[in-house]
Structures are given as structure tokens and as C-alpha cells.
Amino acid sequence: MKTSSFQIAVIKGDGIGIDVTEATMAIVDAAQNSVGGFSLNYNYISAGAGYFKDTGKDIETNGEETAGTADAIFLGAIGLPSVRYQDGTEISPHLRLRDRFQLYAGVRPVRAYPNAPQRLADPRARDIDMVILRESTEGLFYSAAVHNRCPIETNDEVQDIMRITRPTTEKLHDFTFKLAQKRKNRRGKGKVTCVDKANVFKSMAFFRQIFDERSINFPDIDKSYSYVDAQALDFIRRPWDFDVLVMENMFGDILSDLAGGLVGGMGMAACGEIGDNHGLFQPAHGSAPDIMGQDKANPLAAILSGALMLDYLADKSGIQALADAAKIIEDAVYAGFEANTIRPMEFGGDMGTKAVAKEVINRIRPN
């Protein structure tokens, strides 16, 4: 029997994370009330740089365990410039969650919206609509943060590890092709591009080899390849030609920000981190503590991440109402831009966090 009640672990975090999380939860609730058919229960977890400053811990006691029992995790933003671990690195319990729950598929949608900034003069830029899949547990990031593994670390030389494993990469590529199939039934082109540097690195040649092996199971999806430097160029020359792109962790970190810049900026950069049994959803932007609590933050990256969360729960549970609620949010944001009734301050507009959220809610629940 399908359950229609879901537990959501919510970490507001630091800076504008608090503001955009509150806006997102209000919009998710509005979508739930509009559609019906499911309920969400929020369990709030204290974590982040502010919590670390006050307590010496980056997440509350048993916070990771609580997050692990939830059906999904929503994170606002974490980090404060003045607060660091003893070794000087940023406060990052979310990276530990990513590793602990093996959230290997970093989903970064990139879509152009009417009347939002478009950095390219070519009119075809209005048709940008793609998803970057960033492997989130291995690659070059394997050496950093949680693992802190450097084979050589002296005052004369430092080396980092690029790690690509078959089990994780197979799951990533399967996830990618399935996402392309799903998008094909909506707005997608039914195409996957493998982005790598297979002409130089053995690890990347291995990444591409597994891509080819897994592609055999998805004959309805076209496949192509691009070296990461050429892909950066093509994001300027012809980003409208791409659909779903899959890549290693560091490459995804860089190219997703570049692609986000094409459609306005990080205020539109939604993100899902998905594994076999857990999903974490967050805006890809930082905590921007300089505008915290001033009603200036653009909440749309968080709001669209909330829609990703609902879509994930729909896939996980098979409950169509969750997918309908996700689509209502996405459609409300698009329609608001199209009518020029969503004008975030980030883009030179006159609407702060609350006004943008209110406009989205009004479009979800018209008077």
C-alpha cells in the first residue's frame, strides 16, 4: 500500500538559507493544498556555520541520523565567511551527508525564462533547457572535504586523487539515461552528452567506456561525447542544442555554474543530490550573509529545488499528485516571468524574497 505522508528533514542553515527555505516551504505547502493527495511533515534540524559558532558542532546531535530517516532532505544554504573549522576549511556538514548517503547524482537543471537575463545575444538562447548531471561523491572531489586523501602532501608538493569507480559510474549513467527518457516525454530532446577528458586521463576514458556500456540499454536515447574544454566553448556557442549532460564532479561543479550564468545567475540554480535511497535538495548558491534577513534574496533556486524534491518523491512513491504539485510550481515560475510579474532584485527588479514567493503562491492558488 502506498503511503501518502512524507517526512522532510529541513536544514535552514545560514544566511539567506533561512529566508529562501521559509519561502520554499510556503510554496510547497501551497502546491500540496492545491493538488491534494499527499501530506508533508517537516522535521527541522539545526546545522551550519552559525550553529558551529554557538555550539562547536556543525550539526545537532543525531542530526545526520534524523536526516537519514526522512523521505527527503531540504537544505537552504550553509557557510559564513568568518567561521571555519580548525584547519581553515568551510563548515560543511552537507558534504558529509552527501558522502554518508552516497548521493552520487547531482541534478542541475538549466532553463531560460522569459524576461530573465539572457547573457547571449543570439535569440536561440531563449530555448536553453538542459540538465547537467554531476557525479557528486567521487571524481577530483574525492580527495577533499570528507576524505581528505592526498597521496603526497609536503611543503614542496601536493597531489590529489581523481577517483572513478565502476559501481558508482554505472549507477550515474543509468540515472542519466533514465532522466533523458523522462524529459523526452516533456520538453527534452532525448539526447545525452558524456562530458570528459578521455583523450588525456585514463580515469576519464574509463568514465566514457562505462557510458558506452550502459547506453546499450537505452536505444531510444541518442548519445554524444564532448571534451570538457570544448563543452565550455559550446555552452557559449550553442547551449540550446543540449539536453542532458553527464560528467565528473569537478567538471560538473564548473560547467553547472557557467550554464547557470547563461540563464540569469545562481539565483535560478536549483539542485538535487540523489542516491539509491536518499535525496537532498538545495539551491546551488551560497549563504550570502550580507543580505540575510533584508528581504533581498532571490528565492527561485530554492523554490525550484522544492519542485525537484516533489518530483523525486513522486518517482520514489509512484504518487502522481506529487509530480502534479512539482509541475504546478515550475509552471507558476515560468508564467510569472512570462507575464513579467516576477522581477527579482537579483536581476535589477523591484521584488524581494517575500514578494517573489507571494507571486508564485498567487499563481499556484489564484484568488
Secondary structure as the mmCIF struct_conf table of DSSP 4:
data_model
#
loop_
_struct_conf.conf_type_id
_struct_conf.id
_struct_conf.beg_label_comp_id
_struct_conf.beg_label_asym_id
_struct_conf.beg_label_seq_id
_struct_conf.end_label_comp_id
_struct_conf.end_label_asym_id
_struct_conf.end_label_seq_id
STRN STRN1 SER A 5 GLY A 13
BEND BEND1 ASP A 14 ASP A 14
TURN_TY1_P TURN_TY1_P1 GLY A 15 GLY A 15
HELX_RH_AL_P HELX_RH_AL_P1 ILE A 16 VAL A 35
BEND BEND2 GLY A 37 GLY A 37
STRN STRN2 SER A 39 TYR A 44
STRN STRN3 ALA A 47 ALA A 47
BEND BEND3 GLY A 48 GLY A 48
HELX_RH_AL_P HELX_RH_AL_P2 ALA A 49 THR A 55
BEND BEND4 GLY A 56 GLY A 56
BEND BEND5 ASP A 58 ASP A 58
STRN STRN4 ILE A 59 ILE A 59
TURN_TY1_P TURN_TY1_P2 THR A 61 ASN A 62
HELX_RH_AL_P HELX_RH_AL_P3 GLY A 63 THR A 69
BEND BEND6 ALA A 70 ASP A 71
STRN STRN5 ALA A 72 ALA A 77
TURN_TY1_P TURN_TY1_P3 PRO A 81 SER A 82
STRN STRN6 ARG A 84 ARG A 84
TURN_TY1_P TURN_TY1_P4 GLN A 86 ASP A 87
BEND BEND7 GLY A 88 GLY A 88
HELX_LH_PP_P HELX_LH_PP_P1 THR A 89 THR A 89
STRN STRN7 GLU A 90 GLU A 90
HELX_LH_PP_P HELX_LH_PP_P2 ILE A 91 ILE A 91
HELX_RH_AL_P HELX_RH_AL_P4 PRO A 93 ARG A 100
TURN_TY1_P TURN_TY1_P5 PHE A 101 GLN A 102
STRN STRN8 ALA A 105 ARG A 111
TURN_TY1_P TURN_TY1_P6 PRO A 114 ASN A 115
BEND BEND8 ALA A 116 ALA A 116
BEND BEND9 ASP A 122 ASP A 122
HELX_RH_3T_P HELX_RH_3T_P1 PRO A 123 ASP A 127
STRN STRN9 ASP A 129 GLU A 135
BEND BEND10 THR A 137 GLU A 138
STRN STRN10 GLY A 139 GLY A 139
HELX_RH_3T_P HELX_RH_3T_P2 LEU A 140 SER A 143
BEND BEND11 ALA A 144 ALA A 144
TURN_TY1_P TURN_TY1_P7 ALA A 145 HIS A 147
BEND BEND12 PRO A 151 PRO A 151
STRN STRN11 GLU A 153 GLU A 153
BEND BEND13 THR A 154 ASP A 156
STRN STRN12 VAL A 158 VAL A 158
STRN STRN13 ARG A 163 ARG A 163
HELX_RH_AL_P HELX_RH_AL_P5 ARG A 166 LYS A 184
TURN_TY1_P TURN_TY1_P8 ASN A 185 ARG A 187
BEND BEND14 GLY A 190 GLY A 190
STRN STRN14 LYS A 191 ASP A 196
TURN_TY1_P TURN_TY1_P9 ALA A 198 VAL A 200
HELX_RH_AL_P HELX_RH_AL_P6 LYS A 202 SER A 215
TURN_TY1_P TURN_TY1_P10 ILE A 216 ASN A 217
TURN_TY1_P TURN_TY1_P11 PRO A 219 ASP A 220
BEND BEND15 ILE A 221 ILE A 221
STRN STRN15 ASP A 222 TYR A 227
HELX_RH_AL_P HELX_RH_AL_P7 VAL A 228 ARG A 237
HELX_RH_3T_P HELX_RH_3T_P3 PRO A 239 ASP A 241
STRN STRN16 VAL A 244 MET A 247
HELX_RH_AL_P HELX_RH_AL_P8 ASN A 249 LEU A 262
TURN_TY1_P TURN_TY1_P12 VAL A 263 GLY A 264
HELX_RH_3T_P HELX_RH_3T_P4 MET A 266 MET A 268
STRN STRN17 ALA A 270 ILE A 274
BEND BEND16 ASP A 276 ASN A 277
STRN STRN18 GLY A 279 PRO A 283
BEND BEND17 ALA A 284 HIS A 285
HELX_RH_3T_P HELX_RH_3T_P5 PRO A 289 ILE A 291
TURN_TY1_P TURN_TY1_P13 MET A 292 ASP A 295
HELX_RH_AL_P HELX_RH_AL_P9 LEU A 300 SER A 317
HELX_RH_AL_P HELX_RH_AL_P10 GLN A 320 GLU A 338
TURN_TY1_P TURN_TY1_P14 ALA A 339 ASN A 340
STRN STRN19 PRO A 344 PRO A 344
HELX_RH_3T_P HELX_RH_3T_P6 MET A 345 PHE A 347
TURN_TY1_P TURN_TY1_P15 GLY A 348 GLY A 348
BEND BEND18 ASP A 350 ASP A 350
STRN STRN20 MET A 351 MET A 351
HELX_RH_AL_P HELX_RH_AL_P11 THR A 353 ILE A 364
BEND BEND19 ARG A 365 ARG A 365
#
